[in-house]
Amino acid sequence: MSGFIVAVDGPAASGKGTVAADLGAYLGLPVLDTGLLYRAVGVGLLRQGGDLANAQAAADVARRLDLTSLSDPAFRTRDAGEAASRVGAHAGVRAALLEAQRAFARQPGGAVLDGRDIGTVIVPDAPAKLFVTASPKARAERRRRQLEAAGERVVFEAVLADIVRRDARDAGRADAPMSRAPDAVLLDTTEMTISAASDAARRIVDEARRRWDPSLG
């Protein structure tokens, strides 16, 4: 491993994306929201009239995915999140995106990656690992605010049901179940402000950097 890699894992709407973005700015490292890869695959498959249950078609879309084209607002919608969860269950999709994620992590100097299996599958030897979580209700309320800010009209109970369903699906995957790496530091953001969560994450990563390179003091 040539650089300092930070793996930020956790369930949907836990705050891991915000934490990862802040850590990237703090450390001066590039950041990859790996969930966007799966959202892009799901949306791409639907746009071509495909079936999210079709593992082969989903894997074909994943193999053609351009990592530089992840800014489409359609990837941030509630439907995109559900599509991502469904195509992410296909082993072929995960295999197709595995090397792209690892290549991003191997950049000179390192990188910050957030997702659901970064510390367990993508870069299990990352020197800094966080598992960011929050209660389902807190996560549903955050997601509701995000979606409404983007112009979507949603009902809290429906968003909560989505969260619970995605948690169950992710936990039940045979190939890469949602789980905390044994050496990942747990960060529960349920009662935290964004600022408090970011400060806590920085302290965790600073300690990991000192272990990784004692010369940093």
Secondary structure as UniProt FT lines:
FT   STRAND          4..9
FT   TURN            12..13
FT   HELIX           16..27
FT   STRAND          31..33
FT   HELIX           34..47
FT   TURN            48..49
FT   TURN            52..53
FT   HELIX           55..63
FT   TURN            67..68
FT   HELIX           73..76
FT   HELIX           78..87
FT   TURN            88..89
FT   HELIX           91..105
FT   TURN            108..109
FT   STRAND          110..115
FT   HELIX           118..122
FT   TURN            124..125
FT   STRAND          128..133
FT   HELIX           136..149
FT   TURN            150..151
FT   HELIX           156..171
FT   TURN            182..183
FT   STRAND          185..188
FT   TURN            190..191
FT   HELIX           194..212
FT   HELIX           214..216
//
